Amino acid sequence: MSAPPSAPRDRVWTIPNALSVLRLLGVPLFLWLILRPAFHGPRLDGWAILVLILAGLTDYLDGKIARAYNQTSRIGTLLDPAADRLYILATLVGLAWRDIIPIWLVVILVGRDLLMGIPLTVLRRHGYGPPPVHFMGKAATFNLLYAFPLLLLGDGHDPLNDLAGAIGWAFAIWGTALYWLAAGLYVLQVRQVLRAPANG
């Protein structure tokens, strides 16, 4: 049996892309939910946690579906990491605004993304697109997306809140370490891409 033909790389209307768009639409909803207590509105943390859980689930599913059904696309390689970054940024803003996480964690994670703009700019200047998402980067994102709902759930004084907060911080610390390690791997990828023509 011959292998199925590869999916066109320019396809837009695919299930993974639709899931990524749904994730993007959930970002303002999550911010509205998590910031309500800061503006004297009722706490809707349960709904905010649900949005984060669904974001993590669709993040997992879009990659699995894209690979299993050959639905990878150029726009998908941009939408997926963009949705991940926006969720991380929105969650950091919301949790920091409510004093659930310290500012230094926001600086460490946002600073990493700002620094990553340098090698991406170099790639664009040489006519290359962004490097493919590395498994280390996906592992870091998964850890952070697990950490954030647990940290939000830990915003209380019951034993369950304390347990959720402790587990959330474990995921956050591990995810942050992987996030920076992934950045180092991306820099190595960029160096290899830029050196390839000279070695060819």
C-alpha positions as CSV (number, residue, x, y, z in Angstrom):
1,M,0.0,0.0,0.0
2,S,1.4,3.4,-1.0
3,A,1.7,6.1,1.6
4,P,-1.0,8.8,1.6
5,P,-0.1,12.0,-0.2
6,S,1.2,14.7,2.1
7,A,-1.2,17.5,3.0
8,P,-0.7,20.8,1.3
9,R,1.4,23.0,3.4
10,D,-0.7,26.1,2.6
11,R,-4.0,24.6,3.9
12,V,-5.9,26.9,6.3
13,W,-9.1,25.1,7.1
14,T,-7.9,22.2,9.1
15,I,-9.0,20.8,12.5
16,P,-5.6,21.6,14.2
17,N,-5.9,25.2,13.0
18,A,-9.5,25.5,14.2
19,L,-8.4,24.3,17.6
20,S,-5.6,26.9,17.7
21,V,-8.1,29.6,16.8
22,L,-10.4,28.5,19.6
23,R,-7.4,28.7,22.0
24,L,-6.7,32.2,20.8
25,L,-10.3,33.2,21.3
26,G,-10.2,31.9,24.9
27,V,-7.4,34.3,25.9
28,P,-9.6,37.4,26.4
29,L,-12.2,35.2,28.1
30,F,-9.7,33.9,30.5
31,L,-8.4,37.4,31.3
32,W,-11.9,38.6,31.9
33,L,-12.6,35.7,34.3
34,I,-9.4,35.9,36.3
35,L,-9.3,39.7,36.7
36,R,-12.9,40.1,37.9
37,P,-11.9,39.9,41.7
38,A,-9.3,42.6,41.1
39,F,-12.2,45.0,40.0
40,H,-14.5,43.9,42.9
41,G,-16.4,41.5,40.7
42,P,-17.4,38.0,41.8
43,R,-14.8,35.3,41.8
44,L,-15.1,33.0,38.8
45,D,-11.9,31.1,39.3
46,G,-13.5,27.8,38.5
47,W,-14.5,28.9,35.0
48,A,-11.0,30.4,34.5
49,I,-9.4,27.1,35.5
50,L,-11.8,25.3,33.0
51,V,-10.6,27.6,30.2
52,L,-7.0,26.9,31.0
53,I,-7.7,23.1,31.1
54,L,-9.4,23.3,27.7
55,A,-6.5,25.3,26.4
56,G,-4.1,22.7,27.5
57,L,-6.2,19.9,26.0
58,T,-6.6,21.6,22.6
59,D,-2.9,22.3,22.6
60,Y,-2.3,18.6,23.0
61,L,-4.9,17.6,20.5
62,D,-4.0,19.9,17.6
63,G,-0.5,18.5,17.5
64,K,-1.7,14.9,17.7
65,I,-4.3,15.4,15.0
66,A,-1.9,17.3,12.7
67,R,0.6,14.5,12.8
68,A,-1.9,11.6,12.7
69,Y,-3.9,13.0,9.8
70,N,-1.2,14.8,7.9
71,Q,-2.8,18.2,8.5
72,T,0.3,20.3,9.2
73,S,0.3,23.7,7.6
74,R,2.4,26.8,7.5
75,I,-0.3,28.8,9.3
76,G,-0.5,26.1,11.9
77,T,3.2,26.4,12.7
78,L,2.5,30.1,13.5
79,L,-0.9,29.8,15.3
80,D,0.1,27.1,17.7
81,P,3.1,28.7,19.4
82,A,1.3,32.1,19.2
83,A,-1.6,30.7,21.2
84,D,0.8,29.2,23.7
85,R,2.7,32.4,24.2
86,L,-0.5,34.5,24.6
87,Y,-1.9,32.1,27.2
88,I,1.3,32.2,29.1
89,L,1.4,36.0,29.0
90,A,-2.3,36.4,29.9
91,T,-2.0,33.9,32.8
92,L,1.1,35.7,34.1
93,V,-0.6,39.0,34.0
94,G,-3.7,37.7,35.7
95,L,-1.9,35.8,38.4
96,A,0.5,38.7,39.1
97,W,-2.3,41.2,39.2
98,R,-4.0,39.2,41.9
99,D,-0.7,38.7,43.8
100,I,-0.8,34.9,43.3
101,I,2.7,34.8,41.7
102,P,5.6,37.2,42.3
103,I,6.7,39.7,39.7
104,W,10.1,38.0,39.4
105,L,8.5,35.0,37.8
106,V,6.8,37.2,35.2
107,V,10.1,38.9,34.4
108,I,11.9,35.6,34.0
109,L,9.3,34.1,31.6
110,V,8.5,37.3,29.6
111,G,12.2,38.1,29.5
112,R,12.9,34.8,27.9
113,D,10.4,35.5,25.1
114,L,11.8,38.9,24.5
115,L,15.3,37.6,24.2
116,M,14.1,34.9,21.8
117,G,13.1,37.8,19.5
118,I,16.8,38.3,18.7
119,P,17.6,35.0,16.9
120,L,14.1,35.0,15.2
121,T,15.0,38.5,13.8
122,V,18.3,37.2,12.6
123,L,16.6,34.2,10.9
124,R,14.1,36.5,9.1
125,R,16.9,38.8,8.0
126,H,18.5,35.7,6.3
127,G,15.2,34.7,4.7
128,Y,14.2,31.9,7.1
129,G,11.1,31.3,9.0
130,P,10.9,30.4,12.7
131,P,12.4,27.1,13.6
132,P,10.0,24.2,14.3
133,V,8.7,23.8,17.8
134,H,11.1,21.7,19.8
135,F,9.9,18.9,22.1
136,M,11.6,20.7,25.0
137,G,9.6,23.8,24.3
138,K,6.4,21.8,24.2
139,A,7.3,20.1,27.5
140,A,8.0,23.5,29.1
141,T,4.6,24.8,27.8
142,F,2.8,21.8,29.1
143,N,4.4,22.2,32.6
144,L,3.4,25.9,32.7
145,L,-0.1,25.2,31.5
146,Y,-0.4,22.6,34.3
147,A,1.1,25.0,36.8
148,F,-1.1,28.0,36.3
149,P,-4.5,26.4,37.1
150,L,-3.0,24.7,40.1
151,L,-1.6,28.1,41.3
152,L,-5.0,29.7,40.8
153,L,-6.6,26.9,42.7
154,G,-4.1,27.4,45.5
155,D,-5.3,30.9,46.1
156,G,-7.0,30.1,49.4
157,H,-6.4,28.9,52.9
158,D,-7.8,25.4,53.0
159,P,-5.5,22.3,53.0
160,L,-6.7,21.6,49.4
161,N,-5.5,25.1,48.4
162,D,-2.1,24.6,50.0
163,L,-1.7,21.2,48.2
164,A,-2.7,22.6,44.9
165,G,-0.3,25.6,45.3
166,A,2.6,23.4,46.3
167,I,2.1,21.1,43.2
168,G,1.6,24.2,41.0
169,W,4.9,25.7,42.1
170,A,6.6,22.4,41.4
171,F,5.3,22.5,37.8
172,A,6.1,26.2,37.5
173,I,9.7,25.9,38.6
174,W,10.3,22.8,36.4
175,G,8.5,24.5,33.5
176,T,10.5,27.7,33.8
177,A,13.7,25.7,33.8
178,L,12.6,23.8,30.7
179,Y,11.5,27.1,29.1
180,W,15.0,28.5,29.3
181,L,16.6,25.2,28.3
182,A,14.4,25.2,25.2
183,A,15.5,28.7,24.4
184,G,19.1,27.5,24.4
185,L,18.2,24.7,22.0
186,Y,16.4,27.1,19.7
187,V,19.6,29.3,19.6
188,L,21.6,26.2,18.6
189,Q,19.1,25.4,15.9
190,V,19.4,28.9,14.6
191,R,23.2,28.7,14.5
192,Q,23.0,25.4,12.6
193,V,20.6,26.8,10.0
194,L,22.8,29.9,9.4
195,R,25.9,27.8,9.1
196,A,24.4,25.2,6.8
197,P,24.9,27.2,3.5
198,A,28.6,27.7,4.4
199,N,29.1,24.0,5.0
200,G,27.1,22.9,2.0
